[in-house]
Amino acid sequence: MGCSCYCGVTDGDFCELYCEKLVKAKKTHTCCECGCKIKQGETYEVASGVSDGVWFREKTCSVCKRIRDDLCYGGFVFGSLREVVRDCLGIELC
């Protein structure tokens, strides 16, 4: 499933340093996209890096990661998935 909606990235907005990995939660976290809780034992993505000289670390639940992977294959801005899904598909996350 693809979408031609704008995901917030323009030329030159990419990170200077970026790393992502899937991990199993040892404690409860909050998804940066939908705001739902990532419970202990669930798998989630943790992404960290440097953008515009600022260090970041974001956690994304497996559902939002899947949606983001399907819709925002050209790049994305953390925290913008709810708006992208609403504008592109006309539905609300959580």
Steps between C-alpha positions, in 0.01 A plus 500: 500500500656828396398859527619812326441718806773730626676353804685811607842446343649733243839494333773559757288406804668165554696411815876529523504182710220243529461155654187291552441160652218280621507421871278333757371736768635437849269769638207709375574767238287742298483492120616829345241465222167396656571567868387150600691299758760246391466233767769286654580207270376668180736559209553860393741708295749730666661755269776738597723741321599859437294745295602864458762445769242380756501147646165314498365164614147392401296188579234372259249219566490214251163607355614856426831374363315278254269783392793740465701244300206455261406867457820699545751309293655827379583623850312634801511726802454333839167592657326582171345160422160581653464802270622310193250217556216746561582705188577203274250237610240707686525298822622580851767300683408396857 
